[in-house]
Amino acid sequence: MFGWRARIGVLLPPGNPTVEPELCGMAPTGVSVHFARMEAPPSLGPAGGAAGMEERTRAYREGLEGPARALGEVRPAVVVLAHTASSYALGFGNDQPLADRIASLSGAPALLAAHAVRAALQHFGIKRLALGTPYPEAISAQGKAYWDGAGFEIAGYHRLTDVKDIYAESEERAYLLARQADARDAEAVLLSGTGLPTVALLEMVEAVANAPRPRRSLLFVWHTGEEYGSWGANGLFWQAAPYT
């Protein structure tokens, strides 16, 4: 039986090609990861393009019922919303009702990506962040406001420019974003954007940057295991991205 230790359910945007391979590659023996794509009106341009992104983010929240109920059929130990921009749009302190709704629809505990990031950063004692995003300017500003409201000092910041489609961005561009966002006073670099391919770059960035680099998908895997799983979640985090 798959997922004999735990099953993780993940809700993700319909055009995101990155979350599935990254998370499946990090899942330890006996832990299975199951996915459902959120609903949104057809994109007028690229699925990860700036045009209409705020409207798509709102549509994801409004159309959760079908995907969340379907994901609940695999009886996951937890359901994760792999879309930090949903929390950014609602603002820090205002996104817990979204997690509560997912839990009610899926019949499983629910975890927002932003909540998992915050819990993991707090666990490691991180107070000063360097933030890198591939989002349009308005959503990036919401992200900065979210982490500032969560009590973190933004010691470094960079927004990836000339993004036509987040889902078509390369590992090379993600690497440059991490380098440009980094700051000497930062205790960690957070690359916020699950569509951006970054997991394969972590050790390379770690070798040249000023601060350790937790990446969001690693953080919610760590927190999911720590809170809801039966495996060594700290070991999983360390294997994927040596931190301490």
C-alpha positions in Angstrom: 0.0 0.0 0.0 1.3 3.4 -0.9 1.5 6.0 1.9 1.7 3.4 4.6 3.4 5.8 6.9 1.6 9.0 5.8 -0.2 10.5 2.8 0.3 14.2 2.0 -2.4 15.9 -0.1 -1.3 19.0 -2.1 -3.5 21.6 -3.8 -1.7 23.5 -6.5 -2.4 25.8 -9.4 -3.5 24.1 -12.7 -0.4 25.3 -14.6 2.3 24.6 -12.0 4.7 21.9 -13.3 7.2 22.2 -10.5 5.6 21.2 -7.2 4.9 17.5 -8.1 8.4 16.4 -9.1 10.1 18.4 -6.3 7.9 17.1 -3.5 7.8 13.5 -4.8 11.6 13.6 -5.0 11.8 14.5 -1.3 9.2 12.1 0.1 10.8 9.4 2.3 10.0 5.7 2.1 6.4 5.0 3.1 5.2 8.6 2.5 3.2 9.3 -0.6 2.2 12.7 -2.0 -1.1 13.2 -3.8 -2.2 16.2 -5.9 -5.3 18.0 -7.0 -5.2 21.1 -9.2 -7.3 24.1 -8.3 -9.9 25.6 -10.6 -9.6 28.9 -12.4 -11.0 30.4 -15.6 -8.9 29.8 -18.7 -5.8 32.0 -18.9 -5.7 34.7 -21.6 -2.0 34.2 -21.7 0.6 31.9 -20.1 -0.7 30.1 -17.0 2.1 31.6 -15.0 2.0 35.0 -16.6 1.5 38.3 -14.8 -1.7 39.2 -16.7 -4.7 38.2 -14.6 -2.6 36.6 -11.8 -4.5 38.4 -9.0 -7.8 37.3 -10.5 -6.6 33.7 -10.8 -5.5 33.8 -7.2 -8.9 34.9 -6.1 -10.5 32.2 -8.3 -8.4 29.5 -6.7 -9.8 30.4 -3.3 -13.3 30.6 -4.6 -13.1 27.3 -6.4 -11.6 25.1 -3.7 -14.6 22.9 -3.0 -14.2 20.4 -5.8 -10.4 19.9 -5.7 -10.3 19.8 -1.8 -13.2 17.3 -1.5 -11.6 15.1 -4.2 -8.2 15.2 -2.5 -9.9 14.1 0.8 -10.9 10.8 -0.9 -7.3 9.5 -0.5 -7.6 10.1 3.3 -4.4 12.3 3.6 -2.8 13.0 7.0 -2.7 16.6 6.0 -3.7 18.8 3.0 -1.2 21.5 2.0 -2.1 24.6 -0.2 1.0 25.0 -2.3 0.3 28.6 -3.2 1.8 31.3 -1.0 0.3 34.2 -3.1 -3.1 33.2 -1.6 -1.9 34.1 1.8 -0.2 37.2 0.5 -3.4 38.5 -1.0 -5.3 38.0 2.2 -2.6 39.4 4.5 -0.9 38.2 7.6 -3.3 37.2 10.3 -6.2 37.0 7.8 -5.5 33.7 6.1 -6.4 31.1 8.8 -10.0 30.9 7.6 -8.7 29.7 4.3 -6.9 26.8 6.0 -10.0 26.1 8.1 -12.1 25.9 4.9 -9.7 23.5 3.3 -9.8 21.3 6.4 -13.5 21.3 6.4 -13.8 20.4 2.7 -11.1 17.7 2.7 -11.8 16.2 6.1 -8.1 16.4 7.0 -5.9 19.0 8.8 -4.9 21.7 6.4 -1.7 23.7 6.1 -1.0 26.8 4.1 2.4 27.1 2.5 3.0 30.5 4.2 2.1 29.1 7.6 4.6 26.2 7.1 7.3 28.7 6.1 6.7 30.8 9.2 6.7 27.8 11.5 9.9 26.4 10.1 11.7 29.8 10.2 10.6 30.2 13.8 11.9 26.7 14.6 15.3 27.6 13.3 15.3 31.0 15.1 15.3 33.1 11.9 14.5 36.7 12.3 16.1 38.5 9.3 15.0 37.3 5.8 16.2 38.0 2.3 13.2 37.6 0.1 13.3 36.7 -3.6 10.1 36.5 -5.7 9.2 35.9 -9.4 5.8 37.6 -8.9 4.6 40.9 -10.5 5.3 44.0 -8.5 1.9 44.2 -6.7 2.0 40.6 -5.5 5.7 40.9 -4.5 4.7 44.0 -2.4 2.0 41.9 -0.7 4.6 39.3 0.1 7.0 41.8 1.7 4.1 43.1 3.7 3.1 39.6 4.8 6.5 38.7 6.2 6.9 42.1 7.8 3.6 41.6 9.5 4.7 38.2 10.6 7.5 39.8 12.5 10.5 39.2 10.2 12.9 41.9 9.2 13.4 42.0 5.4 17.2 42.4 5.2 17.4 41.8 1.5 14.9 41.8 -1.4 14.8 41.2 -5.1 12.1 40.7 -7.6 12.9 38.7 -10.7 12.3 41.0 -13.7 11.1 40.2 -17.3 9.1 37.2 -16.1 6.8 36.2 -19.0 5.6 32.9 -17.3 6.8 31.8 -13.9 6.3 28.2 -14.9 8.7 28.6 -17.8 11.5 30.1 -15.7 14.9 28.2 -15.5 17.0 27.0 -12.7 19.7 29.5 -13.9 17.3 32.4 -13.3 16.3 31.0 -9.9 19.9 30.9 -9.0 20.5 34.5 -10.0 17.4 35.5 -8.0 18.8 33.9 -4.9 22.1 35.7 -5.3 20.5 39.0 -6.0 18.1 38.8 -3.0 20.8 37.7 -0.6 22.1 40.2 1.9 25.0 40.0 4.5 22.6 40.6 7.4 20.1 38.0 6.3 19.9 34.8 8.3 18.1 33.0 5.5 17.0 33.5 1.9 13.4 32.7 1.1 12.5 32.1 -2.6 8.8 32.5 -2.7 7.1 31.0 -5.7 6.4 27.2 -5.9 6.4 27.3 -9.7 10.1 28.4 -9.7 12.5 25.4 -10.0 14.9 25.7 -7.1 15.3 22.5 -5.1 18.2 21.2 -7.3 20.1 24.5 -6.8 20.1 24.6 -3.0 23.5 23.2 -2.3 25.1 25.4 -5.1 23.5 28.5 -3.7 24.5 27.6 -0.2 28.1 27.4 -1.2 28.3 30.9 -2.4 25.7 32.9 -0.5 25.9 34.8 2.8 23.0 33.0 4.5 21.5 29.5 4.7 18.7 29.0 2.3 15.4 27.5 3.3 13.2 27.2 0.3 9.4 27.1 0.6 8.6 23.6 -0.7 11.3 22.2 1.7 9.8 24.1 4.6 6.3 22.8 4.2 7.6 19.3 3.8 9.5 19.8 7.0 6.6 21.2 8.9 4.1 18.7 7.5 6.2 15.8 8.7 6.9 17.5 12.1 3.2 18.2 12.8 1.3 15.4 11.0 3.6 12.7 9.9 5.4 9.7 11.5 8.8 10.1 9.9 11.9 12.0 10.7 11.0 15.3 9.3 14.2 17.1 10.4 16.2 14.3 8.7 14.2 14.9 5.5 14.9 18.6 5.6 18.6 18.1 6.3 18.9 15.6 3.4 17.3 17.9 0.9 19.0 21.1 2.1 21.7 20.9 4.7 20.9 23.7 7.1 22.6 23.2 10.5 
